[in-house]
């Protein structure tokens, strides 16, 4: 394990020296911070308006009939999750590519085998180092979220909300590791490392941008602001009755979306954060019962891709020559 930690430490330091990686981390960090601050400022204004109205009613001697709104502070993190979906995935791809391409370009891989370290230990160390980088980034996002919601919006997260935020952070890390392992796998497998970067970014376009957009476009309810069914003033029961007549269409649309791990990550994270009102205030058990398939899919994909990466490292002799 000491050898693995040596490789992980080197990987961690090398990544911060890479200008492209540092640029992506900076851009993602700025976008996340701006989105959190902007969202909390909006909710701060809503809270101030509610308190002002409540004070006016009390000053007039009337009994307040105002119902305190549910501000759902975790819902403020929706844009941050979307940034992790898109830019975070690119960062993971660049990390996976540079992690292997750097060693191949410097021809240090054969030298590694002269030391008392195995191929698998070497790649596990690199995987661990990159995981630490992504973990630090996500941990910063969690800390910034809690502080912004507290300082700017004047709200404090309760125990359940903190657990949901931490689970969202774990889901984000698992999601990003999918793209890291995929990029590293392609960089090891293909003879020309640059081609691996092109293929990885092409897959990123398909799974992160194209497939989810196709699914959203096929969803009629997304084509009207506020929802198509809501614009017709249809209750939830009637909405389900209408959709029952288009069951085959819904199966195709939903199947298209579920072909992307990004959509599974989004559904799981949005449920934890209560982005959709149906999950606002729900317990962890209720969220799990509704979205367990999404959690299982992103975890399974991450495990499978990482396992294939380790297998390729073990059997591929070309890159170790």
Buried (B, 14 or more C-beta within 10 A) or exposed (E): EEBBEBBBBEBBEBBEEBEEBEEBBEBBBEBBBEBBBEBBEEBBEEBEEBEEEEEEBEEEEEEEEEEEEEBBBBBBBBBBBBBBBBBBBBBBBBBBBBBBBBBBEEEEBEEBEEEEBBBEBBBBBBBBBBBBBBBEBBEBBBEBBBEBBBEBBBBEBEEEBBEBBBBBBBBBBBBBBBBBBBBBBBBBBBEEBEEBBEBBBEBBEEBBBEBBEBBBEBBBBEEEEEBBBEEEEBEEEEBEEEBEEEEEEBEEBEEBBBBBBBBBBBBBBBBBBBBEEEBEEBEEEEBBEBBEEBBEBBBEBBBEBBEBBBEBBEEEEEBBE
